Amino acid sequence: MNLNETESPKISVIISTYNAEEWLKKVLWGFNCQLFKDFEVVIADDGSGPKTKELLEEMSKKVFYNIIHVWQEDDGFQKSRILNKAVEACNADYIIMTDGDCIPREDFVEVHYINKEQGYFISGGYYMLPMNISKMITLEDIEKQKCFNINWLKEKGIPKTFKNNKLTASGIISKLLNTVTPTNASWNGHNSSGWKKDILNVNGFDERMQYGGQDRELGERLFNFGIKSKQLRYSAVCVHLDHKRGYKTPESIAKNQAIRKETRLKKVVWTHYGITK
């Protein structure tokens, strides 16, 4: 079943992807298990081959939500560019951004929806899984939410660490951990949300930026614009599937660090390399 095309959903979820159908299928299934259902999914596809399109056509028949496929030619790592196109394609006033390797817990969209507030964006967290467990997770494990169950993960060999609180904390404990965590409430590409109008007001992502920190830089311009952030890394939870990062180069990291430094020093709000050229 798809949403009525004439009615705008309350939330648009942007999922970025590139030639990773095995992971994307699990993520789309995670969104099919959401408790809050008034959302659409916009796939920000940075040049995947035909297999991704085929998967999306197949999944469209199985999931309850509407899928919009935004694709561009493969031109190396151009995530900022495809995310800007995806933002424009969103039909809702409020946007959640995540990646095609992050399976959302069943309350993921609900937590973002309940906590959204004018003048704020939300910064969520993720729980990183090793490759063997990433591959092992089945669609049934997602349906039954086993991949968010710390005891199930421990049986599969996950070590005991403080990070496990991301999966076990709830209610007052998760609120407390959100408050005391030393991690900045930055815009994280794997799990953040904000108002479409705020993202448009800073002109979206800086398309000069390739791998490394383009999401943080968007957040820094939102801060410069006067938007505050909410830390929800122990409440808005997804599990992050493992993958290689072949597009991570010292050059792209250095270039992006220079752009971010300028954004912070000059209190830049608007990028001239964003949605509006």
C-alpha positions in Angstrom: 0.0 0.0 0.0 1.3 3.5 -0.8 0.4 6.8 0.7 -2.2 8.8 -1.1 -0.2 10.9 -3.5 -2.3 14.0 -2.8 -1.7 14.0 1.0 1.7 15.1 2.2 3.2 12.7 4.8 4.2 14.1 8.2 7.8 13.0 7.7 10.2 12.4 4.8 13.0 10.0 5.5 16.0 10.4 3.2 18.2 7.2 2.9 21.5 7.6 1.1 22.8 4.6 -0.9 25.4 3.5 -3.4 25.4 -0.1 -4.8 24.6 -1.8 -1.5 21.4 -3.7 -2.2 21.9 -6.4 0.5 22.2 -3.7 3.2 19.5 -1.4 1.7 16.9 -4.2 1.7 17.4 -4.7 5.5 17.1 -1.0 6.1 13.9 -0.7 4.1 12.5 -3.6 6.0 13.4 -1.8 9.2 11.3 1.1 8.1 8.4 -1.3 7.3 8.4 -2.2 11.0 8.0 1.4 12.3 5.3 2.1 14.9 4.8 5.6 13.5 3.6 5.1 9.9 2.9 8.6 8.4 6.1 8.9 6.4 7.6 8.5 2.9 11.1 7.3 2.0 13.3 9.2 -0.4 16.3 7.2 -1.7 19.3 9.5 -2.4 21.1 7.2 -4.8 24.6 8.4 -5.7 24.9 6.6 -9.0 24.0 2.9 -8.2 23.6 0.4 -11.0 20.3 -1.2 -12.1 20.2 -3.7 -9.2 19.3 -0.9 -6.8 16.4 0.2 -9.0 15.2 -3.4 -9.3 15.3 -3.8 -5.5 13.3 -0.6 -5.0 10.7 -1.7 -7.5 10.4 -5.1 -5.7 10.3 -3.5 -2.2 7.7 -0.9 -3.2 5.2 -3.8 -3.6 6.1 -5.2 -0.1 6.3 -2.1 2.2 3.4 0.1 3.3 5.2 3.5 2.7 5.8 5.3 -0.6 9.3 5.2 -2.0 10.7 8.0 -4.1 13.9 7.1 -6.0 16.2 10.1 -6.6 19.2 9.0 -8.8 22.2 10.7 -10.4 24.9 9.4 -12.7 28.0 7.9 -11.0 30.5 10.7 -10.8 32.6 9.5 -7.9 31.5 10.2 -4.3 28.9 13.0 -4.7 26.8 12.4 -1.7 26.3 16.1 -1.0 24.9 16.7 -4.5 22.4 13.7 -4.3 21.3 14.7 -0.8 20.4 18.2 -2.0 18.3 16.7 -4.8 16.6 14.4 -2.3 15.8 17.3 0.0 14.1 19.1 -2.9 12.1 15.9 -3.6 10.8 15.6 0.0 7.0 16.2 0.4 7.0 16.7 4.2 7.9 19.7 6.2 10.2 17.6 8.5 13.1 15.5 7.2 14.9 12.6 8.8 18.3 11.7 7.2 19.9 8.3 7.5 22.1 5.9 5.5 21.4 2.8 3.6 23.5 0.8 6.1 21.5 1.8 9.2 18.6 -0.4 10.3 16.1 1.7 12.4 14.6 0.4 15.6 10.8 0.2 15.5 10.5 3.5 17.4 13.0 5.4 15.3 10.6 7.6 13.2 8.3 8.0 16.3 11.2 9.3 18.5 12.2 11.9 15.8 8.5 12.9 15.3 7.7 13.3 19.0 10.8 15.3 19.7 10.8 17.6 16.7 10.6 21.3 17.6 10.8 24.6 15.8 14.3 26.2 16.0 16.0 22.8 16.6 17.4 19.8 14.8 17.8 16.4 16.3 21.1 14.5 16.6 20.7 10.7 16.9 23.1 7.8 17.4 24.0 4.5 16.0 25.3 1.1 17.3 28.1 -0.3 15.1 27.9 -4.0 14.2 30.8 -6.1 13.0 30.6 -7.6 9.5 29.7 -11.2 10.6 26.6 -10.1 12.5 25.7 -7.5 9.8 25.5 -10.3 7.2 23.8 -12.7 9.6 20.7 -10.4 10.3 17.7 -11.7 8.5 14.4 -9.9 7.7 12.8 -11.9 10.4 15.4 -10.8 12.9 14.4 -7.2 12.0 10.7 -7.9 12.2 11.1 -9.4 15.7 13.6 -6.6 16.6 16.2 -9.2 17.6 19.1 -7.1 16.1 18.3 -4.5 18.8 18.3 -7.0 21.6 21.6 -6.9 23.5 21.2 -10.5 24.7 20.7 -11.8 21.2 23.7 -9.8 20.0 25.8 -11.1 22.9 24.9 -14.6 21.9 26.4 -13.7 18.5 29.6 -12.5 20.1 29.1 -8.7 20.8 31.4 -7.7 23.6 30.2 -6.0 26.8 30.9 -2.2 26.5 29.3 1.1 27.6 27.9 1.6 24.1 25.5 -1.3 24.7 23.5 1.3 26.7 22.4 2.7 23.3 20.3 -0.5 22.9 19.3 -1.1 26.5 18.5 2.4 27.8 14.9 3.6 27.8 12.7 6.1 29.6 14.4 8.2 32.2 17.8 6.4 31.7 18.0 7.3 28.0 17.1 10.9 28.8 19.8 11.0 31.4 22.4 9.5 29.1 21.4 12.0 26.3 22.0 14.8 28.8 25.4 13.6 30.2 27.0 12.2 27.0 30.2 14.2 26.1 29.4 13.8 22.3 28.4 17.0 20.6 24.8 17.1 19.2 26.1 17.5 15.7 24.2 16.9 12.4 25.1 13.2 11.7 24.4 11.8 8.3 23.4 8.4 9.7 20.7 9.7 12.1 19.6 13.3 12.2 16.4 15.3 11.5 15.3 18.8 10.9 12.9 21.2 9.3 13.0 21.3 5.5 12.7 25.1 5.6 15.8 25.4 7.9 17.9 23.2 5.5 16.7 25.3 2.6 17.5 28.5 4.5 21.2 27.5 4.7 21.1 26.1 1.0 21.6 22.5 1.9 24.9 20.6 1.7 28.1 22.1 0.3 28.6 20.2 -2.9 32.4 20.9 -2.9 32.6 18.4 -0.1 33.1 14.7 -0.8 33.7 12.1 1.9 34.1 13.3 5.5 32.2 15.8 7.5 29.7 17.3 5.0 26.9 16.4 7.4 28.7 18.2 10.3 29.3 21.2 8.1 25.6 21.5 7.4 25.0 21.4 11.1 27.5 24.1 11.7 25.8 26.4 9.3 22.4 25.6 10.9 24.1 26.6 14.3 25.3 29.9 12.6 21.8 30.5 11.4 20.5 30.3 15.0 19.2 26.7 15.1 19.9 24.7 18.2 20.3 20.9 18.5 18.9 18.2 20.6 20.9 15.2 21.7 19.0 11.9 21.3 21.7 9.4 20.7 20.3 7.1 23.4 16.7 7.4 22.2 16.7 7.6 18.4 18.5 4.3 17.7 19.7 2.4 14.6 22.2 -0.4 14.1 25.0 0.4 11.7 26.0 -2.5 9.3 29.6 -2.8 8.5 31.1 -1.9 5.1 34.4 -0.8 3.5 35.0 2.9 2.9 36.9 2.9 -0.4 36.0 6.6 -1.0 37.8 7.9 2.1 40.9 9.7 1.0 43.3 12.0 2.9 42.7 14.7 0.2 38.9 14.7 0.7 39.3 14.8 4.5 41.8 17.7 4.3 39.7 19.7 1.8 36.6 19.3 3.9 38.3 20.2 7.2 39.4 23.5 5.5 35.8 24.3 4.4 34.5 23.5 7.9 37.1 25.7 9.5 36.0 28.6 7.3 32.4 27.9 8.1 33.1 28.2 11.8 35.5 31.1 11.7 33.4 33.3 9.4 30.1 32.1 10.8 28.9 31.1 7.3 25.2 30.4 7.0 24.7 30.1 3.2 26.8 27.9 0.9 27.1 29.1 -2.6 27.7 25.5 -3.6 24.3 24.1 -2.4 20.8 23.6 -3.7 20.4 27.1 -5.3 23.4 27.6 -7.6 
